[in-house]
Amino acid sequence: MYDFPTKRHFRIFTQLRTGYTELNYYKNRVGQTNAIESCNCEASKTPHHFLWCVPAMRTNMNICYTKYSKRNLSRSCRMERKRNQKITLYEGANFKGRSMTFTEGHANMEDAGFYDCASSVIVEGGVWVLYQNHSYKGNICVVMEGDRTNLVGGTPTEKDTKVHQFNNSVSSLKPLECDCTQDPKITIYEGTFTSRSLEFTEEIKDFRWYKMNDKVSYIKVHSGV
């Protein structure tokens, strides 16, 4: 299970570490079931017992922690992400017309033969930053894995299609590098970097609760995407 830390394996590993799993032990705690599974040794099958007391799992966990320290996990994440990053640009809206697929960054789309002519994109892997100017400068548009995005403004023509005002503006692009072993954290500032600030580690849907609506002038991303 832990021979290679794919995204699915990381998700299962995180669920077991936090206790929010499909095991009946957790479902019983939140009222979803009255049954609690028992191991062959008659102990309750808790996440801790499952990971550390079952001989086969204990061996795998020791191998996992030895082989994948935080530094090694980060390196493995980068390698896996680099293999999977992929974006396709289309000359027409709604993913029509001439297209070109990229698996790495390009500082000047003119060299790639797709300069300022993208009207829609499909991201098959990774998080990508599209830049209005060459050399990764100017206004940006961020798209991520699973996105089907029209860069032409207007109403989406398909249910799962997103819309951004970035038509015929992609002059350079590159995948976003981040350490997936760290929890996301961002600091927002009302004025300069020495003014009032707030730090967040989770999604915030309304800044009005924090009296920061339309007042943010600077941001600092510590980790995450």
Backbone bond lengths (Angstrom), bond angles and torsions (degrees), N, CA, C in turn:
res aa  C-N    CA-C-N  psi(-1)  N-CA   C-N-CA  omega(-1)  CA-C   N-CA-C  phi
1 M - - - 1.465 - - 1.521 111.85 -
2 Y 1.361 116.25 -35.08 1.446 119.32 -175.48 1.520 112.80 -108.22
3 D 1.352 117.29 17.63 1.449 119.80 179.51 1.516 111.43 -62.03
4 F 1.329 117.24 -33.52 1.462 120.00 177.31 1.523 108.37 -146.83
5 P 1.342 117.66 126.29 1.474 120.57 -173.28 1.523 112.96 -80.72
6 T 1.313 117.82 80.75 1.449 121.01 174.28 1.517 109.24 -74.72
7 K 1.320 116.65 172.23 1.461 120.81 -179.88 1.537 110.55 -59.85
8 R 1.325 117.64 -40.79 1.461 120.85 179.99 1.526 110.62 -64.51
9 H 1.341 116.48 -41.10 1.458 119.84 -179.83 1.524 111.19 -66.80
10 F 1.328 116.51 -38.20 1.457 119.61 177.41 1.523 110.62 -62.79
11 R 1.339 115.94 -39.02 1.464 119.62 -179.54 1.532 110.74 -64.02
12 I 1.337 116.29 -44.71 1.462 120.21 178.92 1.525 110.37 -64.70
13 F 1.326 115.77 -43.54 1.460 120.66 -179.87 1.524 111.04 -60.40
14 T 1.341 116.34 -43.19 1.463 120.61 178.85 1.519 111.24 -65.08
15 Q 1.315 117.20 -40.93 1.464 120.58 178.36 1.524 110.92 -60.54
16 L 1.316 116.19 -42.33 1.462 119.61 -179.36 1.522 111.34 -68.76
17 R 1.314 116.75 -38.17 1.464 120.15 -179.38 1.521 111.43 -68.10
18 T 1.321 117.78 -37.50 1.458 120.86 -177.64 1.519 112.92 -88.26
19 G 1.356 116.81 -16.50 1.454 120.09 -179.45 1.510 113.94 92.01
20 Y 1.334 118.45 -7.66 1.465 121.41 -179.58 1.523 108.84 -87.84
21 T 1.313 115.82 78.13 1.458 121.18 -171.83 1.519 111.21 -122.66
22 E 1.332 114.86 179.38 1.459 121.30 175.71 1.521 111.61 -84.31
23 L 1.326 117.97 -0.13 1.455 120.48 177.38 1.528 109.86 -64.58
24 N 1.306 115.74 143.23 1.469 120.00 179.82 1.523 112.10 -62.24
25 Y 1.327 117.16 -22.07 1.470 120.51 177.16 1.525 110.62 -56.93
26 Y 1.357 115.65 -45.11 1.469 118.86 179.23 1.523 110.99 -75.64
27 K 1.343 116.96 -40.61 1.464 119.83 -179.66 1.526 111.08 -60.14
28 N 1.340 116.66 -33.77 1.454 120.55 177.40 1.525 111.00 -66.88
29 R 1.317 116.71 -37.86 1.469 121.34 -179.79 1.516 112.08 -64.24
30 V 1.341 116.85 -33.93 1.463 120.07 -177.22 1.525 112.12 -99.75
31 G 1.354 116.86 8.39 1.450 120.56 173.54 1.512 115.82 81.58
32 Q 1.325 118.25 18.69 1.461 120.79 -179.70 1.524 112.56 -89.47
33 T 1.326 116.92 -17.39 1.459 120.18 179.01 1.520 109.02 -156.13
34 N 1.334 115.83 157.49 1.462 120.76 176.56 1.527 111.76 -100.97
35 A 1.322 115.72 -7.99 1.465 120.43 -176.10 1.521 110.42 -90.38
36 I 1.320 116.03 143.15 1.455 122.55 173.76 1.523 107.76 -125.82
37 E 1.327 116.33 119.44 1.460 120.91 -177.60 1.528 110.51 -67.72
38 S 1.307 115.90 147.88 1.456 121.46 176.26 1.516 109.70 -117.59
39 C 1.318 115.17 145.25 1.459 121.17 177.51 1.533 108.73 -76.70
40 N 1.331 117.17 170.98 1.454 121.12 177.18 1.524 112.08 -62.16
41 C 1.357 115.92 -23.15 1.461 120.03 178.65 1.526 110.72 -87.76
42 E 1.348 116.80 7.61 1.460 125.18 177.33 1.528 113.89 73.39
43 A 1.327 117.83 6.48 1.462 120.54 174.53 1.525 108.94 -84.09
44 S 1.328 116.68 154.45 1.461 120.50 177.29 1.521 109.70 -64.21
45 K 1.330 115.58 137.80 1.469 120.11 -176.78 1.528 109.06 -84.37
46 T 1.326 115.58 72.16 1.462 121.44 176.03 1.526 108.85 -82.31
47 P 1.339 118.31 162.64 1.466 119.40 177.06 1.524 112.27 -55.84
48 H 1.356 117.33 -41.10 1.460 120.24 179.76 1.518 110.76 -62.97
49 H 1.343 117.61 -44.71 1.459 120.64 179.70 1.525 110.43 -65.23
50 F 1.322 116.47 -40.99 1.459 121.30 -178.07 1.527 110.94 -62.36
51 L 1.349 116.70 -40.75 1.457 120.72 -175.15 1.525 113.29 -82.56
52 W 1.333 117.08 -39.02 1.451 119.38 -168.02 1.525 115.48 -111.90
53 C 1.318 118.58 -19.44 1.464 119.85 -175.47 1.523 113.17 -102.51
54 V 1.319 118.23 -26.94 1.464 120.79 176.18 1.525 107.32 -74.16
55 P 1.324 119.16 121.30 1.475 121.85 -172.51 1.519 114.15 -51.25
56 A 1.334 116.58 -48.56 1.468 119.06 -176.98 1.524 111.09 -63.00
57 M 1.341 117.04 -41.44 1.457 120.23 -179.22 1.516 110.65 -71.12
58 R 1.339 117.34 -36.12 1.463 119.80 179.90 1.524 110.13 -63.10
59 T 1.333 116.45 -40.03 1.458 120.11 177.48 1.520 111.17 -62.83
60 N 1.349 116.22 -45.09 1.459 120.54 179.37 1.518 111.47 -62.54
61 M 1.353 117.01 -40.45 1.461 120.48 -178.54 1.520 111.02 -66.38
62 N 1.350 117.33 -40.29 1.455 119.95 178.28 1.523 111.01 -63.94
63 I 1.343 115.86 -39.70 1.466 119.97 176.16 1.512 110.31 -63.97
64 C 1.339 115.58 -42.19 1.464 121.01 -178.69 1.517 110.96 -60.63
65 Y 1.342 117.58 -48.31 1.455 120.46 -176.93 1.518 112.28 -69.90
66 T 1.348 116.51 -30.86 1.453 119.42 177.51 1.520 111.45 -73.76
67 K 1.318 114.92 -44.48 1.466 120.32 -175.49 1.512 112.36 -77.49
68 Y 1.346 116.51 -35.06 1.457 120.51 -175.12 1.526 110.67 -118.67
69 S 1.320 115.76 71.99 1.459 119.72 169.46 1.519 107.30 -65.81
70 K 1.339 118.29 174.59 1.468 119.49 -177.78 1.515 111.26 -57.92
71 R 1.340 116.51 -39.45 1.467 119.28 -179.70 1.522 110.20 -66.41
72 N 1.346 116.20 -43.49 1.460 119.25 -179.91 1.521 111.61 -67.92
73 L 1.353 117.30 -36.30 1.456 120.65 176.65 1.517 110.06 -61.82
74 S 1.339 115.93 -43.80 1.458 119.94 179.64 1.511 111.08 -62.22
75 R 1.350 116.09 -42.23 1.463 119.84 179.17 1.523 110.46 -65.70
76 S 1.325 117.00 -41.38 1.466 120.88 178.62 1.514 110.91 -63.88
77 C 1.362 116.10 -39.47 1.469 120.37 177.39 1.518 110.71 -59.80
78 R 1.332 116.12 -45.88 1.467 119.95 -178.39 1.518 110.50 -63.29
79 M 1.332 117.06 -43.13 1.462 120.38 -179.72 1.521 110.93 -63.62
80 E 1.349 116.31 -44.50 1.460 120.54 -179.82 1.517 110.37 -65.34
81 R 1.333 117.10 -41.76 1.451 120.79 -179.18 1.526 111.27 -65.77
82 K 1.346 115.94 -39.34 1.459 119.53 -179.56 1.518 111.09 -65.40
83 R 1.329 116.94 -35.25 1.466 119.89 178.21 1.523 111.20 -69.02
84 N 1.320 116.99 -32.05 1.459 120.54 -172.79 1.527 114.39 -94.58
85 Q 1.336 118.94 -14.35 1.465 119.98 -174.80 1.531 111.23 -67.73
86 K 1.336 115.21 128.95 1.464 119.94 -176.07 1.522 109.35 -161.68
87 I 1.325 116.25 132.47 1.463 121.77 178.61 1.526 108.81 -140.16
88 T 1.328 116.45 142.06 1.460 121.84 178.34 1.525 109.31 -120.82
89 L 1.318 115.84 126.76 1.465 122.48 178.04 1.523 109.58 -101.71
90 Y 1.334 116.09 140.64 1.469 121.95 179.50 1.518 109.47 -119.97
91 E 1.337 114.44 141.24 1.455 119.70 -179.26 1.515 112.41 -72.35
92 G 1.327 117.84 -28.43 1.450 122.17 179.41 1.511 112.07 -107.03
93 A 1.319 115.39 162.59 1.461 120.19 176.05 1.523 109.81 -70.05
94 N 1.334 116.36 162.62 1.466 122.66 178.60 1.522 112.24 58.54
95 F 1.351 115.91 31.54 1.460 122.63 171.60 1.525 112.25 62.19
96 K 1.323 114.48 45.03 1.463 121.15 179.24 1.527 109.33 -122.64
97 G 1.323 114.43 165.96 1.451 120.12 177.97 1.519 113.28 84.33
98 R 1.316 115.05 -169.61 1.469 120.67 -179.56 1.526 110.13 -59.90
99 S 1.324 116.28 141.84 1.461 120.56 -177.99 1.524 110.48 -134.59
100 M 1.320 115.24 161.30 1.457 121.50 177.17 1.520 108.54 -148.70
101 T 1.332 117.13 134.82 1.456 123.08 -177.87 1.523 110.55 -106.18
102 F 1.327 115.60 139.25 1.463 121.76 -178.87 1.528 109.67 -126.48
103 T 1.319 115.52 141.72 1.462 121.73 175.14 1.532 111.18 -120.84
104 E 1.325 117.07 2.86 1.453 121.72 176.78 1.524 108.58 -151.46
105 G 1.325 116.00 167.80 1.448 120.24 -175.85 1.522 113.41 -72.37
106 H 1.340 114.98 155.48 1.461 121.98 175.17 1.526 108.30 -135.07
107 A 1.338 116.20 121.50 1.460 121.23 -177.15 1.519 112.25 -75.84
108 N 1.323 117.45 -20.41 1.465 120.88 179.97 1.526 108.49 -144.93
109 M 1.336 115.80 106.87 1.460 120.14 -177.02 1.524 112.78 -68.55
110 E 1.321 116.60 -13.99 1.468 119.56 176.82 1.527 109.79 -65.56
111 D 1.338 115.90 -36.18 1.468 119.94 177.59 1.521 111.20 -68.12
112 A 1.335 116.07 -28.85 1.467 120.28 -179.87 1.522 111.88 -85.33
113 G 1.335 117.76 -7.94 1.459 120.88 179.77 1.510 114.02 80.07
114 F 1.358 116.44 24.59 1.465 119.44 -179.10 1.527 109.56 -142.15
115 Y 1.318 115.31 48.98 1.473 121.50 -172.59 1.529 111.51 -85.67
116 D 1.327 116.89 121.14 1.466 123.28 174.88 1.531 112.77 51.78
117 C 1.320 117.11 43.12 1.467 118.50 -179.79 1.528 112.75 -136.30
118 A 1.334 118.25 6.95 1.460 120.90 -179.25 1.523 110.56 -81.56
119 S 1.324 116.05 130.35 1.465 121.39 178.63 1.522 112.82 -117.51
120 S 1.332 117.77 -10.69 1.464 121.52 176.30 1.519 108.46 -159.09
121 V 1.333 115.94 154.95 1.462 120.67 -178.23 1.527 110.30 -141.29
122 I 1.324 115.65 151.19 1.465 122.76 171.38 1.522 107.43 -126.88
123 V 1.327 116.73 125.80 1.460 121.62 -179.46 1.528 109.03 -103.82
124 E 1.310 116.48 116.51 1.468 121.37 179.98 1.519 112.35 -95.27
125 G 1.329 117.09 -15.70 1.458 119.36 178.99 1.508 111.86 -167.61
126 G 1.336 116.34 140.37 1.448 121.22 176.26 1.514 113.74 87.60
127 V 1.329 114.68 179.06 1.467 123.40 173.35 1.515 107.23 -114.76
128 W 1.328 116.87 126.92 1.459 121.50 -173.85 1.525 110.92 -119.33
129 V 1.330 114.72 144.33 1.459 121.31 176.02 1.525 108.21 -112.79
130 L 1.337 116.15 122.53 1.467 122.09 176.65 1.521 107.98 -98.99
131 Y 1.324 116.86 131.84 1.467 121.96 -176.20 1.525 110.91 -112.31
132 Q 1.328 115.17 144.90 1.455 120.59 -179.24 1.522 111.99 -74.75
133 N 1.338 117.11 -28.62 1.462 121.73 -179.80 1.524 110.15 -117.31
134 H 1.328 115.19 163.31 1.460 118.52 177.62 1.535 110.37 -71.72
135 S 1.309 116.61 168.16 1.462 123.92 -179.31 1.527 112.30 63.40
136 Y 1.346 116.32 27.97 1.466 122.57 175.83 1.528 112.36 60.61
137 K 1.311 115.79 49.63 1.466 121.28 -179.95 1.526 110.21 -128.94
138 G 1.329 115.05 167.17 1.458 120.84 177.70 1.511 113.10 88.08
139 N 1.326 116.10 -169.42 1.462 121.17 178.70 1.523 110.12 -62.75
140 I 1.326 115.37 153.98 1.461 119.65 -175.78 1.529 111.44 -126.74
141 C 1.317 114.54 160.97 1.460 122.79 171.89 1.526 106.46 -136.69
142 V 1.330 117.27 124.84 1.462 121.88 -176.78 1.525 109.63 -104.46
143 V 1.311 116.12 127.04 1.470 122.15 177.04 1.518 107.75 -128.32
144 M 1.323 116.58 151.42 1.456 119.73 -175.50 1.518 112.36 -134.73
145 E 1.318 114.83 172.38 1.457 122.32 -175.57 1.526 112.22 -50.59
146 G 1.331 115.03 129.14 1.460 120.64 -179.48 1.514 113.92 94.93
147 D 1.338 117.55 -12.63 1.465 120.65 -178.64 1.518 111.63 -73.70
148 R 1.320 115.43 136.00 1.462 123.58 168.71 1.522 104.67 -119.80
149 T 1.321 116.26 103.94 1.458 120.92 -166.00 1.516 112.27 -121.24
150 N 1.349 115.74 127.69 1.451 121.81 169.49 1.520 108.20 -88.33
151 L 1.320 117.37 128.23 1.460 121.04 179.16 1.523 111.31 -89.14
152 V 1.321 116.10 -0.86 1.461 122.14 176.19 1.525 107.69 -93.94
153 G 1.310 117.93 127.31 1.456 121.21 -178.98 1.524 112.21 -62.55
154 G 1.316 115.45 157.63 1.450 119.60 179.35 1.510 111.25 135.62
155 T 1.315 116.41 -168.17 1.462 121.95 179.98 1.521 110.27 -88.02
156 P 1.347 118.05 132.34 1.466 119.55 178.80 1.530 111.32 -57.62
157 T 1.337 115.94 137.88 1.464 120.82 179.85 1.521 111.46 -89.30
158 E 1.346 116.63 -15.78 1.454 121.45 178.39 1.515 109.40 -124.82
159 K 1.320 115.84 153.15 1.468 121.53 -174.97 1.524 112.03 -58.77
160 D 1.328 118.16 -42.91 1.458 121.83 -173.60 1.526 113.20 -96.46
161 T 1.305 117.47 12.20 1.458 121.29 -177.80 1.524 111.26 -92.63
162 K 1.328 115.70 134.17 1.461 121.33 175.69 1.528 109.62 -98.25
163 V 1.328 115.63 162.95 1.464 120.59 -178.23 1.526 109.71 -130.32
164 H 1.334 116.04 132.28 1.464 121.91 173.60 1.525 108.17 -133.28
165 Q 1.329 116.29 147.34 1.457 121.20 175.57 1.529 109.01 -85.24
166 F 1.338 116.64 83.29 1.465 119.84 -177.32 1.517 110.49 -148.67
167 N 1.320 116.57 32.12 1.461 121.46 -174.63 1.525 111.73 -68.03
168 N 1.330 115.72 135.30 1.465 123.25 177.85 1.527 111.86 50.53
169 S 1.332 115.81 42.38 1.462 119.96 -175.48 1.525 113.80 -126.80
170 V 1.317 117.82 -3.50 1.466 119.97 -175.24 1.527 109.74 -80.05
171 S 1.346 115.48 107.06 1.461 120.86 179.72 1.519 112.63 -106.36
172 S 1.326 115.97 -17.54 1.458 121.46 174.11 1.525 107.98 -158.96
173 L 1.305 116.19 159.18 1.472 120.32 179.82 1.511 110.00 -154.61
174 K 1.334 115.64 156.73 1.461 119.93 174.75 1.523 109.98 -162.14
175 P 1.329 116.99 152.24 1.471 119.86 176.27 1.522 109.60 -72.90
176 L 1.307 116.04 146.53 1.456 121.68 -179.12 1.520 109.38 -84.76
177 E 1.321 116.22 126.78 1.456 121.64 178.50 1.519 109.87 -93.59
178 C 1.325 117.05 134.03 1.457 121.07 177.21 1.515 109.16 -153.72
179 D 1.332 115.68 160.36 1.455 121.60 177.74 1.517 108.69 -92.10
180 C 1.345 116.53 107.47 1.457 120.19 -175.09 1.519 112.98 -78.18
181 T 1.343 117.22 -1.35 1.459 119.15 178.05 1.523 111.66 -88.55
182 Q 1.340 118.04 -8.05 1.454 121.49 -178.83 1.523 110.73 -103.23
183 D 1.318 115.56 147.42 1.458 120.41 176.07 1.526 109.20 -71.84
184 P 1.346 118.36 146.71 1.464 120.60 -179.92 1.527 111.37 -66.93
185 K 1.333 115.77 140.67 1.459 120.67 177.43 1.526 109.47 -152.66
186 I 1.326 116.40 133.74 1.451 121.66 -179.25 1.525 109.72 -141.06
187 T 1.329 116.33 146.25 1.459 122.19 176.10 1.520 108.80 -119.26
188 I 1.332 117.08 130.58 1.466 121.51 177.60 1.518 108.82 -111.34
189 Y 1.334 115.28 146.80 1.462 121.26 -176.53 1.522 109.82 -124.07
190 E 1.316 115.05 139.34 1.467 120.16 -178.96 1.515 111.39 -73.84
191 G 1.327 117.41 -35.89 1.457 121.76 179.11 1.506 109.76 -129.54
192 T 1.333 116.49 -111.73 1.454 120.95 175.73 1.526 109.33 -81.33
193 F 1.326 115.50 -179.19 1.461 119.81 -179.19 1.530 112.83 -71.50
194 T 1.333 117.31 -4.17 1.464 120.38 177.04 1.528 111.59 -106.19
195 S 1.328 117.28 0.20 1.465 121.36 -178.04 1.530 110.42 -87.46
196 R 1.326 116.04 -173.65 1.464 121.35 -179.57 1.526 110.43 -55.81
197 S 1.335 115.53 136.81 1.463 119.78 -176.69 1.521 110.46 -141.28
198 L 1.325 114.88 158.86 1.460 122.45 176.08 1.522 108.19 -135.47
199 E 1.325 115.35 144.15 1.456 120.50 179.91 1.523 109.65 -114.55
200 F 1.337 116.33 135.23 1.461 121.32 -178.49 1.522 110.85 -128.08
201 T 1.320 115.34 147.11 1.460 121.62 176.87 1.522 111.40 -126.12
202 E 1.325 116.89 7.91 1.455 121.34 178.98 1.520 109.69 -149.55
203 E 1.319 116.39 172.41 1.456 122.22 -177.05 1.535 111.46 -64.92
204 I 1.323 115.89 134.49 1.470 122.10 176.85 1.529 107.68 -120.50
205 K 1.319 116.72 119.51 1.457 120.89 -174.96 1.528 113.36 -88.99
206 D 1.325 117.78 -19.63 1.469 119.31 -175.98 1.519 109.34 -150.26
207 F 1.352 116.23 112.42 1.457 120.84 179.30 1.524 113.01 -73.92
208 R 1.327 116.85 -10.52 1.456 119.00 -179.61 1.515 111.71 -62.52
209 W 1.331 117.42 -29.89 1.460 120.84 177.64 1.524 110.95 -63.47
210 Y 1.323 116.54 -24.67 1.470 121.20 -177.71 1.529 112.07 -106.61
211 K 1.351 115.74 8.55 1.467 121.67 -178.70 1.526 111.42 54.38
212 M 1.357 114.08 42.31 1.466 119.76 179.05 1.524 111.05 -128.36
213 N 1.332 118.10 14.46 1.449 120.79 -177.96 1.531 110.84 -66.12
214 D 1.326 116.49 124.88 1.476 123.00 179.40 1.523 112.44 59.36
215 K 1.334 116.94 27.71 1.466 120.10 -179.72 1.528 112.76 -119.69
216 V 1.335 117.48 -4.48 1.462 120.75 -174.83 1.527 110.33 -76.67
217 S 1.326 116.07 124.60 1.466 121.26 179.65 1.524 112.48 -108.15
218 Y 1.349 116.96 -30.70 1.459 120.78 -178.79 1.531 108.80 -138.17
219 I 1.300 115.06 152.38 1.474 120.47 174.62 1.515 109.10 -135.40
220 K 1.316 115.67 152.86 1.468 121.38 175.24 1.521 107.52 -134.00
221 V 1.321 116.81 116.90 1.452 122.61 -179.99 1.536 108.37 -93.46
222 H 1.326 116.16 115.40 1.461 121.23 -179.29 1.524 111.00 -84.03
223 S 1.332 116.24 -38.79 1.468 120.26 -179.53 1.524 108.27 -164.94
224 G 1.336 115.14 163.97 1.462 119.34 179.56 1.513 112.72 86.91
225 V 1.326 114.77 -179.24 1.457 122.09 -178.62 1.514 109.49 -121.29
